[in-house]
Amino acid sequence: GFEVAEMPELASKGGCRAVVIGVNPAFDVSADDGGDEVGATAEFFLPKGCYATVLLREYMKE
C-alpha cells in the first residue's frame, strides 16, 4: 500500500479491480532474414480507464 508517516490520512490500500473486458488483439511476430532478431507487434483497443501494460502483462504470463 501507499503510506506517508507524517500524513497517515493519505494512506491507501490499493489493489486490483475485478474487471473483465473483451479484447480482440492482433499479434504479428516476425524474424529478420538472418534469424538473429525477432520482433512483435500488438494492436488492440481498450476502453477509457484500462491500461495497456496490464493487458500485455496478462498475455505475457507463462
C-alpha positions as CSV (number, residue, x, y, z in Angstrom):
1,G,0.0,0.0,0.0
2,F,0.8,3.7,0.0
3,E,1.8,5.3,3.3
4,V,3.3,8.6,4.4
5,A,4.4,8.5,8.0
6,E,3.9,12.3,8.5
7,M,0.4,12.2,7.0
8,P,-1.3,8.9,7.8
9,E,-4.6,10.2,6.5
10,L,-3.2,9.8,2.9
11,A,-2.7,6.1,3.3
12,S,-4.3,3.9,0.6
13,K,-4.5,0.1,0.5
14,G,-4.5,-0.1,-3.3
15,G,-5.4,-3.3,-5.1
16,C,-6.6,-4.8,-8.4
17,R,-10.0,-4.2,-9.9
18,A,-12.0,-7.3,-10.7
19,V,-12.9,-6.3,-14.2
20,V,-13.2,-8.4,-17.3
21,I,-13.3,-6.8,-20.7
22,G,-13.4,-8.2,-24.2
23,V,-10.3,-7.5,-26.3
24,N,-9.6,-8.8,-29.8
25,P,-5.9,-8.2,-30.2
26,A,-4.0,-8.7,-33.5
27,F,-0.4,-10.0,-33.0
28,D,2.3,-10.2,-35.6
29,V,5.6,-11.9,-34.8
30,S,8.5,-11.7,-37.4
31,A,12.2,-12.5,-37.7
32,D,14.8,-10.9,-39.8
33,D,16.4,-12.8,-42.8
34,G,19.3,-13.9,-40.7
35,G,17.1,-15.1,-37.8
36,D,19.0,-13.2,-35.2
37,E,16.3,-10.7,-34.2
38,V,12.6,-11.3,-33.6
39,G,10.0,-8.6,-33.3
40,A,6.4,-8.5,-32.2
41,T,3.6,-6.0,-32.8
42,A,0.3,-6.0,-31.0
43,E,-2.8,-3.9,-32.0
44,F,-5.8,-3.6,-29.7
45,F,-8.4,-1.1,-28.4
46,L,-9.0,-0.6,-24.7
47,P,-11.9,1.4,-23.2
48,K,-11.1,4.5,-21.1
49,G,-9.6,3.6,-17.7
50,C,-8.0,0.4,-18.9
51,Y,-4.2,0.1,-19.0
52,A,-2.3,-1.5,-21.9
53,T,0.5,-2.6,-19.5
54,V,-2.0,-4.7,-17.6
55,L,-3.3,-6.3,-20.8
56,L,0.2,-7.1,-22.0
57,R,1.3,-8.5,-18.6
58,E,-1.6,-11.0,-18.8
59,Y,-0.7,-12.1,-22.3
60,M,3.0,-12.5,-21.4
61,K,2.4,-14.7,-18.3
62,E,3.7,-18.2,-18.6
